[in-house]
Amino acid sequence: MPAIKMPERSTSSDRSAGGLKGLRRRVVCPHCWHEFPPHDILWVASHPDLRGDPKAGQDAAIRFLPTRFDLAGRALDANGLPCHQLACPECHLLVSRALLQMKPLFFSILGAPGSGKSYLLASMIWGLRKCMASWFQLAFSDADPVSNQLLNNYEETLFLSTTPNELVALPKTEREGDLYEGVRVKNRTVWCPKPFVFTVRPNKDHPHATQFQSAARAICLYDNAGEHFLPGGDTAENQATRHLAISQALFFVFDPTQHPRIRRRCADKSDDPQLHDRTWTHRQDQVLLEAAHRIRTHAGLGHSEKDKRPLVVIVTKYDAWCGLTGGKPLLPKHVLKGPQGGLHALHGGHLQQVSDQIRDLLARFTPEFTAAAESVSEDVIYIPVSSLGHAPEVSERGGFLGIRPADIRPMWVEFPLIYVLSRTAPHLVPTVNSSR
């Protein structure tokens, strides 16, 4: 196909980027948070000989600002091949096309080492893929096949195993692993976060189906190794937690099985090895306070100023500590109201009642943590979840803690993200009786 010569630059935000229409006026990079007009987006060369990018690395394909396009609107690289991937003009890391068209929502998830964030994320996303259409008439999906590959692998391990009765375990999140990418800046390597990116769009039966383009959202969800939130983990070379300053909501995964008082109270109520065999714990209140320090530093907040964004304390591993509540389900079915016209609504009042129960329980056993949470944010809610719904087992072969996929029964894992969507995109997830 002959190449068509196009103008080198355009100041119009309607300029096609890979055939896309309806581009946003400004795009935010999900890695370095540089804000730029869509016509500044870089393309990633397709030809295998065009390798060695000055920022992305010697093994990475060259990023470039194109001057030639094919009839489909795809940029042509220096060797004439059409290109398919886009990159940030500042850090040169890949940018999903959804972020050029949809308003972004940034959410951060943090917690102490060993709190189970990877299991929570895999279980949460798996649940959302199934419930968002039936509850809220929303299509929830990956923004592209590359950004979420690690999380997709986790979902397959837990929920699509071909040997569901054999023990499996997810790998520990490493400081400089698959969730981070290094870029060269002034002769040094800077580590940037690599978020999971999803799109949420109204289906044809949603009230905002006719405003499909403006109603849709791109969700960037950041995970981190727990060690990044220990004191001293934030440096000029490691920007992996800078997303805390720009996120619209914060999730903190609180693991009761790491708290000595709760472990002692639950020791005779549960056979979960996490309550009996663990010899180490982390001060989770200190992890949260360290995160708050970074938020205040990067967002320019005063030392005693509270954050106004929602802080969702996800109290995980509910199946292990439910004995403290009498084993009664804390999230009743009527936390969802409806359906009315095929659409449910989140009952904020009932969810707040659950939060109050959990907050009172934590205040009895872990008063230092509730004090820390409520010193960080003026808008705190506590949601109990169980990512697996079943206690893990100690493998006889490797000695690791594992779970049999056949035993997995997640509990309420969808509600933390549903809740923050109801706060940040209420046109997508409506609420009723949400007065506090």
N, C-alpha and C positions, 0 to 999 in steps of 0.2 A: 504494500500500500504506500503510495507516495506521501511524503511528509508535507504538511502544510505549514508555511511560515506564519508565525503569530507575532504580535508585538511583544517586545522583550518585557515590558512592565505595563501594568494597568492599575489605575487608582480606584477602579470600581470593585466593590465587594461582590458584585454579581459575576465576576470572572469565573469561568469554570475551572474547578480543580478536580481533574479526573472525571469530568462529565457531571459533577455534582451541581445542583441548582439550589437556590435559596440559602446561600452561605451567610453565616453570621458576620457581623461587621468586625468583631474582634475574636480571636482564638486564643485560648490559654493552653500552654503546653502542660501536660500532666506530670512531667518529670522535673522541669526547672521553673515552671510557672511564669515563664516569659509570655507576655501578651503581645500579639502581633496581628496585622490584617491578613486575611486569608491569601491575598495575592503574594505574600512573602513566603508562603510555605515552600519548603524544599522537597524535591523528589529524590527517590533512591534508585540509583542505576540498576538495571536488570542484567546487563551483559557481565558474564563472569570475569572478564578481564579488567573491568572497572572497579578495582578494589583499592583500599587504602585511604580511608577518610581521615582528615587531620584531627577530628574530635572523636568520632565514633570508634576509631581504631584501625590498625593495619589490615585486619581480617574483614572489616565491614565494607559494604558497598559504598561508593562515593555518593555524597549528597550534593545536589546542584539545583540552581535556579534555572528552569528550562526556557528556551526560546522557540522550540519546535514541538508541535503536537500532532497526533494523528486525528482521523475523523471522529473517533470516539472521545476526543478530549484528553487522551492520555499523553503525558510528556514522553518525548523520545530522548534517550540518552545519547552520549557522544558516538556510540556505535550503531545508532538507529533503532534500538529495541524499545518497544513501549514499556513504560514503567507502571507499577501498581502501588507502591508504598510511598507514604509521605513522611516528612521529618521536620522537626522544629528548626527554625533558622538560627536559634541560639545554641542549643545543646546538641543538635543533630540526632536526637533519639526519635524513634518512631512515634507518630501521632495518628491515632485512629481517625478515619474519615468522619465518623459520627460526631467528633468534637468540632468539625467545621460547620455542621448543620444544626446541632442540638445544643441547647443551653446545658452547661455542665453542672453536676452536683458532686462535690468532693466530700467524701466521708473517710475518717481515719479510725482504724481499729488498733488498740494498744492493750498491753497487759504484760504481766511478769513472765519470765521464762517458765515454760511448762504449764501455762494456764489453759492450753488447748485451743489456741486461736485457729490453727490450721483445720482442726476437726470442726470447729464452729463454722468457719467460712464455707467449707465444703458442704456441710449439712444445711446451712442457711441458704446457699445458692441453689442447691438441689431442691429444697422445699419451695423456694420462690418460683423456680421454673414451672412447678406444677400448680401452685395456688393462685398466682397473680391473674391468670386468665379466668379461672372459675369464680374467684372472689371479687375482682375489681375490673374485669374486662380489659386487662392490660397485657400486652405482649412483652415479656421479659426475656432478653436473650443476650448472647455475647455480642460485643460491638464488632469484633473481628476474630478470626481463628488463632491469631498469634498472641494477643495480649493476655488471654486467659488460659493458655495451654497448661500451665502448672496446676491451676485450680481444677480444670477439666480432668487432669490425671488423678487428682485427689478424689473427685466425685466418682470416677470409674473404679478406683480402688475400693471405696466404701459401698457404693450402691449398684455397681454393674459387674461385680466379680463373677467369674465363671466357676470359682470354687468357694461358694459362700460360707462353707463350714470350716474353712481354714483361717487361722489367725492372720490378720494384716495390721500394719501400722504405717502411719504417715511419717515421712522424714522430718527431723527437726529443722525449723527455719534457721538458716545460717546468716551471720552478719553480712556477708558479701556473697550471696547465693543468687538463686533465680529471681528474687524479688528486687534486685538492684542491678544497675548497669553503670559501668565506669565510663567517663568521658575525659578527654584530655583538655585541661584548661591551664594555659601558661606553664607548660612542662610538668604538670602534676595531674594525677588521676583523682577526679572527684566522683564519688559514688552518689547516684541519684536513684530515687525510688521508681519502681516499675509497677504501676497500679493495675488492678484488674478493672476492665472497662466493660460496662453493660449498657444496653439501651432499654428504655421502658417507653412504650408507645401505646396510645389508646387503640383498642380494637374497634371494629365497626359498630358494636353495640354500646360503646362507651359514650357518655353524654358529650364529650369533646372530640368525637371522632372526626367531625368536619374541620376542626383546627389541628389536624394531625401534626403538621410541621411545627407549629408554635407550642403545642402541648407536650411533645416528646421531650425526653431528657436523656442525657448521657451520664451515667453514674461511674465515677472513678473511686474505687475502694482501695485504700492503702492498708497494707499489712506490714508489720516489721518484726524482726527477731526481738524477743523480749530483752535481750542484752542491750539493745540500742537505747532502752529507757532507763538503764542503770546510770548512776552519776558518772560523768566523763565520757559518755557515748556520743556526744554531739561535737563534731570538729569541723574545721573548714574543708577537710577532705571528705567528710561524710555528711551529706545533706539528706540522709535517708528519712529524717523525721521532720523536715521543714514543712511538710504538708499540714502539720498540726495547726499552723497559723492561718491557713486559707480554707480549711474544711468547714462545711456548713454545720456539721454535727460530729461529735466524738463518741466512739464506743470504747468503753473500758471493760475488758473481760476480767471479772473478779472470780478467782478460783477458791471457793471455801475449803477445799481439801488441802490447801496450802497453809491454812491458818491453824495454829496449834490448839486454840480453844475449841474450834468447831471439830477438829479431828478427835479430840478427847471426848466430846459430847456424842459424836456419831460412832465411836469405836464399837459399841455394843449394838448398834442399830443397822450396820451395813457390813457386808463382806468385801466391799470394794478395796482392792489392794492399795489404791491411792490414799486411803485413810489409815493404813496400817504399816506399809512397807517403806514409805518415803522417809528419808532421814534429813532432807533439806527443805527449806522453805525460803520464800522471798518476802520482804516487807512490801506488800502491795500498796500500802498507803504512800510509801516513799517513791515507788515507781510512778504513781499518779502525780505526786507533788513535783517530781523531776520533769514530767511531761508538762505540767502547768508552768514551771519555770521557763521552759523552752517556748511555750506559747506566748508568755508575757514578753520574753526577749524578742522573738521574731515578729510579733504583732504589735509591739510598742505599747503594751498595757502597763499600768502602774503595778507596783509590787503587791498591793493589797486589793487591786481591782479584780472583780469577778468576771468571768467570761459570760457573755449573754447567750452563747450558743447552747443547744441541747447537749447535755452529757448523759448518755445512756449507759448505765452500769448493768452489764450483762452478767448476771450471777449464774455461772455455768455449773455443769455437772449436778443438776438438780436431783437426778436419780440417786446420787451418793449421799445427799444431805437432807432429803425430803422428810426423814424421820423427825427433824426439828419442827416441822409444820404438821405433824401427825399423818404425813403421807397423803394429804388431801391435795387434789389438783388446785393450783393457785390461779390458773388462767381459765375461767369458765368459758363455755362455748359462746355465751352471749357477749363476749368481748367484741364479737362481730355482730352488727345489726343488719338485718335484711334477709334476703335480698329484696330490694325495691327497684323494679324495672331491670332486674338482672344484675344489679350492682349492690355489693355489700358496703357497709361503712364501718370504720373502726370506732368502737364505743370508748371514747377517751376517758369517761368517768369510771367505767369498770376497770380499765387498765390502770388508772390512777389508784384505785382501791388495792389492786394487786401490788403496785409499787409501794404503797404505804405499809402493807403487811411485811414486805421484804425489807424495807428500810428499818422498821421497828425490830425485826429479827437481827439484822446486821448491827444495829446500834447496841443491842444487848451483848453480842459476842465480839464485835469488831468495831468499837466506838471510834478508834483512831482512823479507820478507813472512812466511815460515813462523815466524820469531821473533815477529812481531807477532801472528799468528793464535794461537799457543800461549801468548802472554802474556795474551790476551783471554779465552780459554775453556780449561777443563780437559778439554773433550770436543769434539775437532776431528776431522772426517773430510773427506777430499778426494775429489771425484767428478768425473771428466772427462766432458764432454758436448760435443756439437756441435749447435747449434740448427738449422742449415741443412744440414750435411753436405756443403757445397760452397762453394767460394770465391765471394764476390761479384764483380761486375764494375763497372767505371767506365762510367757512361752517357756515350755520345758526345754526347748532347744537353744534359743538365743538369750533367754532371760529378759526379753523386752516385754513391755506392756502392749498387748494387741487386742483386737476385737474381731469377732466373727461377723462378717457382713449379714449373715442370716439373722443375727440377734439385734441389729440396729433398729431402733424405734425412736427417732428424734421427737423432742417435745418442745413446741413453741419457738423453734429456732427462727421462724420467719418474722416474728413480731418486732424485733428490734429495727430491722430495716423498713418494715411497713410503717412503724411509728414515725421514723424520721422522714419518710416520704410524705406522711400526712402533715408534717410540720413544714417541709420545704417545698412540696408540690401538692398542695391540698386539692388542686383541680384534678389530680390523678387519683389520689386516695382520700376520699371524704371522711370526715369524722362527725360524730353526733355526741352531744352531752360531754363536750371536752373541756368545759370550764373547770378550773383547778380550785 
